[in-house]
Structures are given as C-alpha cells and as structure tokens.
Amino acid sequence: MASSSATSSESDIAAGGAGWRVHCIRVSVLAAASVTSVQCCFRKEADDHKTADIVDGALASLASSAASHAAAGKVIVHTLELLPHQYVVCARWMVDPEQREVRAIRFGTNCGQWSQWYGDAQAFKNTSLRLEEQECAAGAMLSDVHTCTERSLHWKSAPAVCMRALMKTAPVAGFEVSTTSPIPRVGAGEVLIRVEMASLCGSDILLYRWHPAHMAEKIAKPPFIPGHEGCGIVVGRGQGVTLPLGVRVIPDSHVPCNLSTCYHCTHDSRHLCPKMVLLGHHIDGVFAQYVVAPAHACYPLRTTLPARLACVLEPFGVAYRTVEMIGPVAGETVLISGCGPIGLFAAAVCKKRGAFKVIACDISEYRLEIARQVGADLCVNTEQMSVEELTALLLSESQEVGPGCIIEASGAPVMVNNAFTWIRKCGRMCFVGLPKAPLHIEDPLNSFVFKEVTVKTVHGRHHWRTFERVESLLASGSLPEVEHILTDVFPLWGIDEAFTKVLDGKACKVQLQVVDETVMD
C-alpha cells in the first residue's frame, strides 16, 4: 500500500474578466488513478493491481470547494485520466458550462512542487488528457497544456495530442519521421502501450528499402507505422482487458484471431493462426511512441528485465525455440548457417546447452567476429571457398560424418540446398531463415531419404511458453554473450543513420530508443 500525502491551495485567476478560484490539490499515488465527481460526491478509481490511497481530507477539500462553486453554476468537475504515467496528479478544472471552455488549469505534482514534473514547459508533454463529459463529445482530447499557465482551450478546436512515429507513406525507399501522428485510441480488448525501446528486423530493412518491391508489397501496404520488435508500458486499456495499467509488456508480432472456432488458437499453437495479422505490417507497429495492440497478443514481463534486453525477446525467442525444436545439442557438432541476429542468438544458446563444437558460417567478417565472441568454435567465411571445399571442411571437423545438427538461418540457396548433403545420418535440421529460392536436393536418395534425418521449421514463438523461458534466461544473467549481438542504439528519429550502418554491414542488432517526448501542435 502506497503512502499518500496531499496539500491544497487556492488562487484567484482572472479569466475573461471573471474572478475564478482554482482549487488545486497535490496527491502522491502509486498507480494510475482518476478522481470522479458525481454530484459533488468524489470517489477514487484505481487499478486493483497497484492500489493507492488518497487522503480522505484531500477528497473532502475538493468536494467542499466543488460544491460551493457548483451551487453558483460556475464549476464542473469531470473525470481526469493521466497517461502514460503511473505517478499521477489530481487536479481541478474550471469549466464555463455556457461556453464549454476551459478557463484555467493548474496542476500540483507528486514531487510536492509546482512545475516540476519534467520541467515547466515539458510538464505534461507526455500526458494524454482525456476529459469525459455528457454534454461534450465522448473522449474529447485536450492538448497543448502547460503547468501553471492561464489560457483558454476550446473543446472543439483543440488539436489532438500527437506523437513521434516513423511512417511508410508511399511505396518508395525510406521512412518518414512524423510529429503529427495522433496517439491511437484503444478499443475493446486492446491496450495502449508507451514504447520504451524497439529493434530492427530483416523485414524492416526490406520495408525501408522497398526493394525488391514485389516482396515488400506482399507483406505491407502504405501508409503504416513499421516495427514489430519492442517493449513498453501499458498506459491505457479498453473494455474487457484484465492486464493492469503500468505493467511492462512485449506485443508479439504474431497477432492471432483468438476465436473459439480457430483450430490453432484452441490447440496451443496460436502463433500459427491462419488468420493472424502482423504487427508493423498489417497493423501499425512499435516504431512510435505509442502503439495499440490486442491484449491477448501481449506478453506481460515477470521481471525487471532492462528494455535493451526486453525488446529483443521476440527475435531471441525465435532462436531459442529453434534450438529447442532441433533437440539436445550437448556433445554435438552444430552448424549455424547464417550469422544474422537469429543465427548468433542460436549459436550462443547452443554453447550454453553444451554443444561440443559450433561452426558458424557467413559471408561477413564483421558478423563472424561476433560469432567468435558469443562462443563459436570455428568461423567460416563461405564467400572465400567453394562448396566442395566447405563440404570437405565440415567433414574434417565432424569425424568425417558431417554435423549432427544444422540450424539454417541464412535463406541463401547454396546453404539451404547443400544442408541436406552436409547433415550426418540420423542428424537433425531446423530451418528458420527465409529461403530466397525453391528448395532443391541434388541427390535426394543419398542426401535425404537414406539418411533418416529429422527436418523441422520454425515460425514465431509459442504463446507464452517461449517468452517465459527466454525472459527467465536473460534475466538470470547467465547468457551475457547476448550483449555482443546488440551492437547499436539510435534515437527514433535517427532511423536513416541506423539503416545506413546496417546496410553498410557495420552493425548487427540495432535498437531504437523511443524518446519519451509527446509532440503537440
């Protein structure tokens, strides 16, 4: 239970020639809350997950002052929701019921001083103020609010609170940095998430370059907000949502239909739902300060995992699940084909699980060096040798029988197709990379049928078993090698610089720090 303290003050403010008295109250609370006036009878509405007390005397003071002014027909007090902060401020709004105009606003802060939340002019730039009134449009938005200012804000003319976001507005190269994107509204079953950090994926590179165009057009149609790897804080929720306000979540990119008539949604494979939509492709994604996602597709974090690690639970989860699918790797020679983030994550997990030898293959010396840092025993630049030479090398490194396990994470046709030649008899293969061409097995009898190999594929993460396991692993600190893969952090608006470094082959896993600053007109 949070301790609370409150003080109240009064000040005369001249607005429109009339003497208005603004009664303000400072309240320190632990969880998101709202104070509601119903015929001058106040009640506190707080989230059950983080209950917070408001001093009875403070409410009595508010009720008393409201009653005296309401009797004169000059004051109306309404519901106030403060988003996205957990530490909220309770305030009195003076409203002229005839003009439907806010005459003066003054706030107190939970730190006990005026104008000291995030600085004078910045105090409520992070805060979406929603005023609900029967006489006005439901959910009308107020914006451009500054602490301790005396100004008139009209209900119908006030611009909506906006956010910074990356936009794909046309089928051409690049993303636009928008400062006028409205903060999305939540609907039934949805949550509003304030994004802490996001990371770039290979599909984001495709969408950024919009090349090849025929592939980009298959996964997204402008305009949209990209990004599907990220983490954030629930700051708003729609009807029927049980996720508590203030909880940190990972919105999974695979958003299933969650219907009782769906086979996969009812048979423990929601991540394979045939009707699923993809975050950042079909619906607006996490390259923004706020994102709306269905609550059933959000994983609530169990630990205080830093945002830098939390926002890569999704790609790390793919790699972790790939290793799970391939089975026990202890004592095995494992070939990692492709040293992008997924392949590198998988290499680290294989070494953690006791692989005898991890052989990493790629065409980038930069990424092969990262492979060495995460534990690969042998790193091979496949651009510098023929297929025949690579085949001979893999045999010599595996007692002339071939790798017992192969994780194909490149999608490169030469690697995909020859994996069947390289795999040991009774070996296990898991394909997670996206093939760039049809599969072709040159000698299907000797390379496939007569080998009794096990072949599996991976698409996404299990809801929510994979997330629980990878969060626990990363939170334990027992896999510090992951840090070598997280090479760069850029601000959200530095997206062009970020992609330049990625496309130049000088970065691996790039993350975007989503600056906590709401933009207003």
RODO-2510 file (C-alpha; in nm, 4 decimals, decimal comma):
residues 521
     n   res          X          Y          Z
     1     m     0,0000     0,0000     0,0000
     2     a     0,1476     0,3312    -0,1008
     3     s     0,1645     0,6128     0,1483
     4     s    -0,0043     0,9307     0,0321
     5     s     0,0172     1,2923     0,1242
     6     a    -0,1806     1,5868    -0,0010
     7     t    -0,1986     1,9607     0,0356
     8     s    -0,4447     2,2037    -0,1156
     9     s    -0,4170     2,5634    -0,2220
    10     e    -0,6393     2,8290    -0,3733
    11     s    -0,5601     3,1122    -0,6088
    12     d    -0,7641     3,3760    -0,7866
    13     i    -0,7205     3,3789    -1,1629
    14     a    -0,8769     3,6394    -1,3842
    15     a    -1,0144     3,4834    -1,6994
    16     g    -1,2423     3,6658    -1,9328
    17     g    -1,2967     3,9391    -1,6768
    18     a    -1,4485     3,6971    -1,4264
    19     g    -1,2971     3,6043    -1,0941
    20     w    -1,2319     3,2313    -1,0987
    21     r    -1,0989     3,0463    -0,7998
    22     v    -0,8893     2,7425    -0,8795
    23     h    -0,8667     2,4881    -0,6024
    24     c    -0,5703     2,2603    -0,6590
    25     i    -0,4632     1,9538    -0,4704
    26     r    -0,1396     1,7614    -0,4716
    27     v    -0,1650     1,3881    -0,4250
    28     s     0,1138     1,1324    -0,4269
    29     v    -0,0112     0,7939    -0,5502
    30     l     0,1474     0,4734    -0,6700
    31     a    -0,0809     0,3647    -0,9516
    32     a    -0,2730     0,5235    -1,2351
    33     a    -0,5951     0,6638    -1,0944
    34     s    -0,8740     0,9077    -1,1687
    35     v    -1,0876     1,1247    -0,9466
    36     t    -1,4510     1,1420    -1,0463
    37     s    -1,7163     1,3909    -0,9433
    38     v    -2,0701     1,2610    -0,9287
    39     q    -2,2993     1,5326    -0,7923
    40     c    -2,0042     1,6610    -0,5927
    41     c    -1,9538     1,3230    -0,4314
    42     f    -1,5987     1,2125    -0,5043
    43     r    -1,4742     0,8612    -0,5379
    44     k    -1,1334     0,7238    -0,6299
    45     e    -1,0917     0,4752    -0,9126
    46     a    -0,7597     0,2922    -0,9015
    47     d    -0,6223    -0,0153    -1,0663
    48     d    -0,6635    -0,3211    -0,8484
    49     h    -0,3121    -0,4356    -0,9311
    50     k    -0,1445    -0,1383    -0,7644
    51     t    -0,3853     0,0033    -0,5118
    52     a    -0,3123     0,3537    -0,3867
    53     d    -0,4776     0,5574    -0,1103
    54     i    -0,5759     0,9184    -0,1441
    55     v    -0,6059     1,1013     0,1858
    56     d    -0,9699     1,1409     0,2892
    57     g    -0,9125     1,5006     0,3890
    58     a    -0,7887     1,5833     0,0414
    59     l    -1,1018     1,4480    -0,1183
    60     a    -1,3162     1,6270     0,1362
    61     s    -1,1427     1,9528     0,0495
    62     l    -1,2046     1,9005    -0,3199
    63     a    -1,5671     1,8049    -0,2663
    64     s    -1,6304     2,1033    -0,0424
    65     s    -1,4815     2,3580    -0,2820
    66     a    -1,6560     2,1992    -0,5789
    67     a    -1,9885     2,2051    -0,4010
    68     s    -1,9638     2,5756    -0,3198
    69     h    -1,8867     2,6714    -0,6782
    70     a    -2,1257     2,4242    -0,8332
    71     a    -2,4033     2,5883    -0,6357
    72     a    -2,3226     2,9084    -0,8215
    73     g    -2,3241     2,7260    -1,1538
    74     k    -1,9637     2,8122    -1,2299
    75     v    -1,7734     2,4920    -1,1766
    76     i    -1,7999     2,1443    -1,3245
    77     v    -1,5552     1,8709    -1,2275
    78     h    -1,5003     1,5795    -1,4618
    79     t    -1,3087     1,2552    -1,4912
    80     l    -0,9379     1,3052    -1,5477
    81     e    -0,7142     1,0309    -1,6888
    82     l    -0,3440     1,0959    -1,6905
    83     l    -0,1495     0,8899    -1,9420
    84     p     0,1036     0,7389    -1,9590
    85     h     0,2476     0,7913    -1,6094
    86     q     0,1874     0,5646    -1,3163
    87     y     0,2500     0,8528    -1,0798
    88     v    -0,0447     1,0771    -1,1422
    89     v    -0,1599     1,4203    -1,0486
    90     c    -0,5083     1,5052    -0,9294
    91     a    -0,6271     1,8485    -1,0368
    92     r    -0,9336     2,0733    -1,0514
    93     w    -1,0527     2,2041    -1,3864
    94     m    -1,2588     2,5221    -1,4043
    95     v    -1,5118     2,4998    -1,6853
    96     d    -1,7612     2,7558    -1,8093
    97     p    -2,0702     2,5431    -1,8795
    98     e    -2,2118     2,8036    -2,1148
    99     q    -1,9080     2,8351    -2,3408
   100     r    -1,7751     2,4841    -2,2876
   101     e    -1,4369     2,6432    -2,2497
   102     v    -1,1601     2,5630    -2,0083
   103     r    -1,0783     2,8932    -1,8408
   104     a    -0,7829     2,7954    -1,6292
   105     i    -0,5889     2,4875    -1,5422
   106     r    -0,3429     2,4423    -1,2640
   107     f    -0,1747     2,1267    -1,1505
   108     g     0,0111     2,0020    -0,8488
   109     t     0,2792     1,7403    -0,8884
   110     n     0,3588     1,4273    -0,6943
   111     c     0,7056     1,5626    -0,6164
   112     g     0,5449     1,8271    -0,3985
   113     q     0,6356     2,1329    -0,6038
   114     w     0,4655     2,3239    -0,8803
   115     s     0,6018     2,2930    -1,2321
   116     q     0,8498     2,0220    -1,1501
   117     w     0,7366     1,7032    -1,3183
   118     y     0,9500     1,7179    -1,6301
   119     g     1,0217     2,0896    -1,6335
   120     d     0,7902     2,3859    -1,6746
   121     a     0,7055     2,3702    -2,0442
   122     q     0,7584     1,9943    -2,0680
   123     a     0,5491     1,9017    -1,7656
   124     f     0,2640     1,7354    -1,9483
   125     k     0,4047     1,6701    -2,2913
   126     n     0,3975     1,3012    -2,2040
   127     t     0,0447     1,3153    -2,0773
   128     s    -0,2682     1,2495    -2,2747
   129     l    -0,5540     1,4328    -2,1037
   130     r    -0,8955     1,2897    -2,1651
   131     l    -1,1968     1,4831    -2,0407
   132     e    -1,5243     1,2954    -2,0489
   133     e    -1,8464     1,4914    -2,0179
   134     q    -2,2034     1,4090    -2,1047
   135     e    -2,2538     1,7449    -2,2709
   136     c    -1,9407     1,7171    -2,4841
   137     a    -1,8159     1,4598    -2,7289
   138     a    -1,7120     1,1422    -2,5526
   139     g    -1,3363     1,1130    -2,5225
   140     a    -1,2697     1,4717    -2,6364
   141     m    -0,8984     1,5421    -2,6192
   142     l    -0,7226     1,8434    -2,4686
   143     s    -0,3691     1,9304    -2,5691
   144     d    -0,1027     2,1974    -2,5519
   145     v    -0,1392     2,2102    -2,1748
   146     h     0,1369     2,3717    -1,9723
   147     t     0,1743     2,3733    -1,5976
   148     c     0,0722     2,6916    -1,4159
   149     t    -0,0444     2,8720    -1,7279
   150     e    -0,3594     3,0752    -1,7648
   151     r    -0,5047     3,0214    -2,1066
   152     s    -0,8252     2,9273    -2,2807
   153     l    -0,8528     2,5931    -2,4537
   154     h    -1,1612     2,5284    -2,6635
   155     w    -1,3041     2,1795    -2,6632
   156     k    -1,3902     2,1538    -3,0269
   157     s    -1,0909     2,3375    -3,1680
   158     a    -0,8137     2,1973    -2,9504
   159     p    -0,5805     1,9750    -3,1572
   160     a    -0,5381     1,6107    -3,0630
   161     v    -0,2281     1,5091    -2,8720
   162     c     0,0295     1,3814    -3,1212
   163     m     0,3286     1,1545    -3,1032
   164     r     0,6518     1,0985    -3,2878
   165     a     0,6438     0,7991    -3,5209
   166     l     0,8153     0,6514    -3,8242
   167     m     0,5815     0,6269    -4,1211
   168     k     0,5848     0,4451    -4,4510
   169     t     0,3626     0,6759    -4,6525
   170     a     0,4391     0,5590    -5,0062
   171     p     0,5921     0,2578    -5,1860
   172     v     0,9362     0,4191    -5,2116
   173     a     1,2613     0,3889    -5,0182
   174     g     1,2842     0,5316    -4,6669
   175     f     1,0677     0,6037    -4,3629
   176     e     0,9366     0,9465    -4,2699
   177     v     0,9681     1,0884    -3,9186
   178     s     0,6219     1,2168    -3,8312
   179     t     0,5484     1,4529    -3,5419
   180     t     0,1785     1,4816    -3,6176
   181     s     0,0642     1,1216    -3,5863
   182     p    -0,2221     1,1113    -3,3350
   183     i    -0,1830     0,8903    -3,0318
   184     p    -0,4009     0,5896    -3,1178
   185     r    -0,7224     0,5232    -2,9276
   186     v    -0,7823     0,1880    -2,7641
   187     g    -1,0833    -0,0242    -2,8450
   188     a    -1,2420    -0,3160    -2,6650
   189     g    -0,9865    -0,5851    -2,5863
   190     e    -0,6924    -0,3576    -2,6682
   191     v    -0,4169    -0,1856    -2,4724
   192     l    -0,2292     0,1380    -2,5330
   193     i     0,1444     0,0843    -2,4884
   194     r     0,4035     0,3559    -2,4344
   195     v     0,7011     0,2136    -2,6242
   196     e     1,0297     0,2052    -2,4355
   197     m     1,2595     0,0589    -2,6997
   198     a     1,2343    -0,1165    -3,0348
   199     s     1,4739    -0,3063    -3,2589
   200     l     1,5236    -0,3557    -3,6312
   201     c     1,4482    -0,6837    -3,8075
   202     g     1,5389    -0,8066    -4,1527
   203     s     1,1838    -0,7463    -4,2715
   204     d     1,2167    -0,3830    -4,1605
   205     i     1,5152    -0,3499    -4,3939
   206     l     1,3015    -0,4807    -4,6788
   207     l     1,0231    -0,2348    -4,5977
   208     y     1,2677     0,0536    -4,5570
   209     r     1,4387    -0,0078    -4,8921
   210     w     1,1123    -0,1206    -5,0563
   211     h     1,3262    -0,3490    -5,2663
   212     p     1,2544    -0,5860    -5,4148
   213     a     0,9192    -0,4121    -5,4375
   214     h     0,7216    -0,7270    -5,5190
   215     m     0,8321    -0,8822    -5,1891
   216     a     0,7654    -0,5670    -4,9851
   217     e     0,4170    -0,5357    -5,1310
   218     k     0,3377    -0,8889    -5,0180
   219     i     0,3787    -0,8042    -4,6509
   220     a     0,2600    -0,4432    -4,6144
   221     k     0,0634    -0,1674    -4,7835
   222     p     0,1399     0,2020    -4,7150
   223     p     0,0568     0,4038    -4,5195
   224     f     0,1569     0,2286    -4,1969
   225     i     0,3855     0,2524    -3,8944
   226     p     0,6511    -0,0227    -3,9147
   227     g     0,8250    -0,2119    -3,6371
   228     h     0,7353    -0,5383    -3,4650
   229     e     1,0100    -0,5900    -3,2055
   230     g     0,9689    -0,3794    -2,8959
   231     c     0,8659    -0,3424    -2,5351
   232     g     0,6658    -0,0876    -2,3431
   233     i     0,4306     0,0007    -2,0604
   234     v     0,0533    -0,0385    -2,0648
   235     v    -0,0875     0,3112    -2,0128
   236     g    -0,4429     0,2617    -2,1351
   237     r    -0,6816    -0,0263    -2,1844
   238     g    -1,0144    -0,0925    -2,3464
   239     q    -1,3225    -0,2693    -2,2257
   240     g    -1,2720    -0,6271    -2,1125
   241     v    -0,8940    -0,6024    -2,0650
   242     t    -0,7519    -0,7507    -1,7454
   243     l    -0,3870    -0,6523    -1,7975
   244     p    -0,3127    -0,3956    -1,5253
   245     l    -0,2083    -0,0418    -1,6036
   246     g     0,1623     0,0090    -1,5543
   247     v     0,2644    -0,3455    -1,6448
   248     r     0,5510    -0,3841    -1,8938
   249     v     0,4660    -0,5943    -2,1964
   250     i     0,6031    -0,7370    -2,5201
   251     p     0,3488    -0,7068    -2,8034
   252     d     0,4102    -1,0147    -3,0161
   253     s     0,4194    -0,9555    -3,3904
   254     h     0,2005    -1,2604    -3,4483
   255     v    -0,1475    -1,1386    -3,3565
   256     p    -0,3830    -1,4401    -3,3679
   257     c    -0,7575    -1,4179    -3,4194
   258     n    -0,8115    -1,5812    -3,0776
   259     l    -1,1508    -1,7149    -3,1835
   260     s    -1,3051    -2,0263    -3,0354
   261     t    -1,3641    -2,1551    -3,3893
   262     c    -0,9935    -2,1387    -3,4829
   263     y    -0,8135    -2,4741    -3,4704
   264     h    -0,4699    -2,3312    -3,3907
   265     c    -0,5961    -2,0779    -3,1367
   266     t    -0,7653    -2,3611    -2,9480
   267     h    -0,4864    -2,6182    -2,9866
   268     d    -0,1882    -2,4455    -2,8256
   269     s    -0,0476    -2,3053    -3,1496
   270     r    -0,1860    -1,9520    -3,1607
   271     h     0,1391    -1,8262    -3,3149
   272     l     0,0441    -2,0208    -3,6308
   273     c    -0,3116    -1,8881    -3,6578
   274     p    -0,4000    -1,8765    -4,0301
   275     k    -0,5976    -1,5549    -3,9748
   276     m    -0,3281    -1,3757    -3,7793
   277     v    -0,2186    -1,0236    -3,8644
   278     l     0,1352    -0,8977    -3,8221
   279     l     0,2282    -0,6020    -3,6053
   280     g     0,4160    -0,3426    -3,8065
   281     h     0,2966    -0,4955    -4,1339
   282     h    -0,0812    -0,5236    -4,1298
   283     i    -0,1411    -0,3054    -3,8246
   284     d     0,0644    -0,0106    -3,7002
   285     g     0,3818    -0,1147    -3,5231
   286     v     0,6222    -0,0132    -3,2494
   287     f     0,8376     0,2446    -3,4318
   288     a     0,6401     0,5105    -3,2479
   289     q     0,5974     0,6482    -2,9005
   290     y     0,2669     0,4675    -2,8584
   291     v     0,1152     0,1586    -3,0115
   292     v    -0,2210    -0,0130    -2,9705
   293     a    -0,2229    -0,3924    -2,9631
   294     p    -0,4764    -0,6596    -2,8739
   295     a    -0,4271    -0,7558    -2,5099
   296     h    -0,4319    -1,1268    -2,5961
   297     a    -0,1177    -1,0771    -2,8085
   298     c     0,0832    -0,9057    -2,5326
   299     y     0,3194    -1,0894    -2,3017
   300     p     0,3444    -0,9322    -1,9523
   301     l     0,7014    -0,9306    -1,8269
   302     r     0,7585    -1,1143    -1,4989
   303     t     1,0910    -0,9489    -1,4174
   304     t     1,2601    -0,6082    -1,4266
   305     l     1,4461    -0,7029    -1,7442
   306     p     1,6062    -0,3889    -1,8933
   307     a     1,4390    -0,2526    -2,2059
   308     r     1,7561    -0,3227    -2,4042
   309     l     1,7029    -0,6962    -2,3466
   310     a     1,3250    -0,6962    -2,3236
   311     c     1,2806    -0,5554    -2,6727
   312     v     1,4711    -0,8484    -2,8260
   313     l     1,2722    -1,1217    -2,6528
   314     e     1,0892    -1,1790    -2,9797
   315     p     1,3906    -1,2456    -3,2076
   316     f     1,5799    -1,4172    -2,9269
   317     g     1,2693    -1,6282    -2,8702
   318     v     1,2803    -1,7437    -3,2326
   319     a     1,6419    -1,8549    -3,1953
   320     y     1,5790    -2,0200    -2,8600
   321     r     1,2804    -2,2092    -2,9954
   322     t     1,4844    -2,3190    -3,2984
   323     v     1,7375    -2,4805    -3,0662
   324     e     1,4521    -2,6373    -2,8682
   325     m     1,2983    -2,7777    -3,1861
   326     i     1,6243    -2,9330    -3,3010
   327     g     1,6534    -3,1249    -2,9754
   328     p     1,9511    -3,1957    -2,7456
   329     v     2,2744    -3,0385    -2,8685
   330     a     2,5033    -3,1391    -2,5815
   331     g     2,8065    -3,3175    -2,7250
   332     e     2,7017    -3,2440    -3,0847
   333     t     2,8765    -3,0628    -3,3676
   334     v     2,6338    -2,7878    -3,4665
   335     l     2,6475    -2,5933    -3,7923
   336     i     2,4985    -2,2434    -3,7762
   337     s     2,4336    -2,1319    -4,1325
   338     g     2,3940    -1,7534    -4,1342
   339     c     2,5179    -1,5149    -3,8636
   340     g     2,2418    -1,2601    -3,8529
   341     p     2,0954    -1,1913    -3,5073
   342     i     1,8873    -1,5135    -3,5128
   343     g     2,1856    -1,7322    -3,6049
   344     l     2,4076    -1,5591    -3,3496
   345     f     2,1480    -1,5928    -3,0741
   346     a     2,1163    -1,9619    -3,1641
   347     a     2,4945    -2,0091    -3,1504
   348     a     2,5053    -1,8605    -2,8002
   349     v     2,2208    -2,0857    -2,6833
   350     c     2,3856    -2,3961    -2,8334
   351     k     2,7100    -2,3290    -2,6467
   352     k     2,5104    -2,2634    -2,3306
   353     r     2,3462    -2,6043    -2,3747
   354     g     2,6740    -2,7892    -2,4076
   355     a     2,7374    -2,8227    -2,7811
   356     f     3,0747    -2,9870    -2,8414
   357     k     3,1563    -2,7692    -3,1414
   358     v     2,9708    -2,4785    -3,3009
   359     i     3,0667    -2,3990    -3,6599
   360     a     2,9411    -2,0592    -3,7793
   361     c     2,9183    -1,9734    -4,1496
   362     d     2,8573    -1,6331    -4,3069
   363     i     2,9930    -1,4018    -4,5766
   364     s     3,0551    -1,1109    -4,3372
   365     e     3,3787    -1,0981    -4,1395
   366     y     3,2157    -0,8452    -3,9097
   367     r     2,9431    -1,0896    -3,8090
   368     l     3,1809    -1,3842    -3,7917
   369     e     3,3806    -1,1892    -3,5349
   370     i     3,0625    -1,1508    -3,3277
   371     a     3,0105    -1,5268    -3,3682
   372     r     3,3506    -1,5830    -3,2089
   373     q     3,2546    -1,3527    -2,9219
   374     v     2,9351    -1,5485    -2,8487
   375     g     3,1208    -1,8803    -2,8415
   376     a     3,1517    -2,0242    -3,1933
   377     d     3,4471    -2,2619    -3,2116
   378     l     3,5060    -2,2301    -3,5865
   379     c     3,4004    -1,9365    -3,8055
   380     v     3,3979    -1,9843    -4,1820
   381     n     3,3645    -1,7172    -4,4492
   382     t     3,1778    -1,9116    -4,7164
   383     e     3,2459    -1,6420    -4,9756
   384     q     3,6114    -1,7391    -4,9710
   385     m     3,5721    -2,1079    -5,0577
   386     s     3,3854    -2,3313    -5,2962
   387     v     3,1018    -2,5629    -5,1985
   388     e     3,3382    -2,8572    -5,2384
   389     e     3,5938    -2,7013    -5,0063
   390     l     3,3255    -2,6229    -4,7475
   391     t     3,1956    -2,9795    -4,7682
   392     a     3,5437    -3,1178    -4,7063
   393     l     3,5960    -2,8798    -4,4136
   394     l     3,2694    -2,9780    -4,2452
   395     l     3,3552    -3,3464    -4,2773
   396     s     3,7025    -3,2970    -4,1315
   397     e     3,5564    -3,1071    -3,8353
   398     s     3,2987    -3,3791    -3,7593
   399     q     3,4903    -3,7080    -3,7676
   400     e     3,4071    -3,7461    -4,1378
   401     v     3,0341    -3,7943    -4,0749
   402     g     2,9017    -3,4383    -4,1005
   403     p     2,7432    -3,2080    -3,8429
   404     g     2,4837    -3,3797    -3,6242
   405     c     2,2699    -3,0646    -3,6083
   406     i     2,2222    -2,7853    -3,8629
   407     i     2,0402    -2,4588    -3,7978
   408     e     1,9771    -2,2886    -4,1313
   409     a     1,9315    -1,9155    -4,0665
   410     s     2,0584    -1,7615    -4,3895
   411     g     1,7996    -1,8439    -4,6530
   412     a     2,0809    -1,8462    -4,9093
   413     p     2,0023    -2,1100    -5,1750
   414     v     2,3534    -2,2605    -5,1767
   415     m     2,3420    -2,3083    -4,7994
   416     v     1,9814    -2,4285    -4,7839
   417     n     2,0173    -2,6872    -5,0570
   418     n     2,3578    -2,8223    -4,9512
   419     a     2,2490    -2,8597    -4,5900
   420     f     2,0988    -3,1950    -4,6907
   421     t     2,4369    -3,3055    -4,8226
   422     w     2,6241    -3,1954    -4,5101
   423     i     2,3948    -3,3346    -4,2415
   424     r     2,5050    -3,6546    -4,0692
   425     k     2,2893    -3,9667    -4,0963
   426     c     2,0219    -3,9557    -3,8231
   427     g     2,1027    -3,5870    -3,7932
   428     r     1,8582    -3,3083    -3,7133
   429     m     1,7936    -2,9917    -3,9116
   430     c     1,5840    -2,6840    -3,8376
   431     f     1,5133    -2,4166    -4,0960
   432     v     1,4445    -2,0663    -3,9645
   433     g     1,5890    -1,8477    -4,2423
   434     l     1,3662    -1,7342    -4,5275
   435     p     1,4652    -1,9219    -4,8463
   436     k     1,5358    -1,6949    -5,1420
   437     a     1,4583    -1,9657    -5,3983
   438     p     1,2796    -2,3036    -5,4229
   439     l     1,4416    -2,5917    -5,2356
   440     h     1,6466    -2,8304    -5,4459
   441     i     1,8102    -3,1526    -5,3290
   442     e     2,0658    -3,2669    -5,5852
   443     d     2,0793    -3,6295    -5,4664
   444     p     1,7501    -3,6884    -5,2788
   445     l     1,8142    -4,0568    -5,2123
   446     n     2,1602    -4,0343    -5,0561
   447     s     2,1274    -3,6827    -4,9158
   448     f     1,7790    -3,7189    -4,7736
   449     v     1,5801    -4,0437    -4,7846
   450     f     1,8621    -4,2813    -4,6906
   451     k     1,9844    -4,0579    -4,4067
   452     e     1,6794    -4,0826    -4,1801
   453     v     1,7169    -3,7143    -4,0957
   454     t     1,4707    -3,5098    -3,8941
   455     v     1,3723    -3,1806    -4,0574
   456     k     1,1794    -2,9113    -3,8765
   457     t     1,0928    -2,5476    -3,9344
   458     v     1,0174    -2,2580    -3,7016
   459     h     0,7740    -1,9720    -3,7426
   460     g     0,7450    -1,7423    -3,4435
   461     r     0,7311    -1,8066    -3,0728
   462     h     0,4963    -2,0165    -2,8637
   463     h     0,2415    -1,8124    -2,6677
   464     w     0,3631    -1,7846    -2,3965
   465     r     0,5986    -2,0680    -2,3103
   466     t     0,8825    -1,9371    -2,5268
   467     f     0,8598    -1,5870    -2,3796
   468     e     0,8605    -1,7173    -2,0232
   469     r     1,1715    -1,9268    -2,0831
   470     v     1,3751    -1,6639    -2,2666
   471     e     1,2836    -1,3928    -2,0176
   472     s     1,3957    -1,6164    -1,7341
   473     l     1,7220    -1,6980    -1,9159
   474     l     1,8102    -1,3367    -1,9921
   475     a     1,7005    -1,2089    -1,6515
   476     s     1,9277    -1,4633    -1,4827
   477     g     2,2324    -1,3062    -1,6435
   478     s     2,3642    -1,6495    -1,7398
   479     l     2,3956    -1,5621    -2,1091
   480     p     2,5964    -1,2370    -2,1143
   481     e     2,7176    -1,3167    -2,4669
   482     v     2,3895    -1,1755    -2,5980
   483     e     2,5243    -0,8259    -2,5341
   484     h     2,7802    -0,8731    -2,8146
   485     i     2,4933    -0,9059    -3,0639
   486     l     2,3222    -0,5817    -2,9545
   487     t     2,5675    -0,3514    -3,1266
   488     d     2,3992    -0,0127    -3,1708
   489     v     2,1307     0,2150    -3,0278
   490     f     1,9882     0,5107    -3,2197
   491     p     1,7136     0,7578    -3,1353
   492     l     1,3847     0,7032    -3,3129
   493     w     1,4431     0,9968    -3,5469
   494     g     1,7918     0,8665    -3,6322
   495     i     1,6437     0,5891    -3,8432
   496     d     1,8303     0,6834    -4,1629
   497     e     2,1645     0,6731    -3,9846
   498     a     2,0678     0,3400    -3,8299
   499     f     1,9810     0,1822    -4,1646
   500     t     2,2927     0,3248    -4,3269
   501     k     2,5064     0,1444    -4,0714
   502     v     2,3093    -0,1794    -4,1126
   503     l     2,3230    -0,1717    -4,4919
   504     d     2,6959    -0,0967    -4,4807
   505     g     2,7437    -0,4170    -4,2803
   506     k     2,8793    -0,2309    -3,9779
   507     a     2,6077    -0,3214    -3,7296
   508     c     2,4275    -0,6345    -3,6134
   509     k     2,1227    -0,5935    -3,3896
   510     v     2,0255    -0,2270    -3,3986
   511     q     1,7843    -0,0822    -3,1457
   512     l     1,5808     0,2371    -3,1386
   513     q     1,5477     0,4386    -2,8206
   514     v     1,1985     0,5794    -2,8275
   515     v     1,2344     0,9251    -2,6779
   516     d     0,9799     0,9972    -2,4080
   517     e     0,8501     1,3195    -2,5529
   518     t     0,4972     1,3664    -2,6813
   519     v     0,4759     1,6236    -2,9575
   520     m     0,1932     1,8735    -2,9700
   521     d     0,0857     2,1204    -3,2350
***
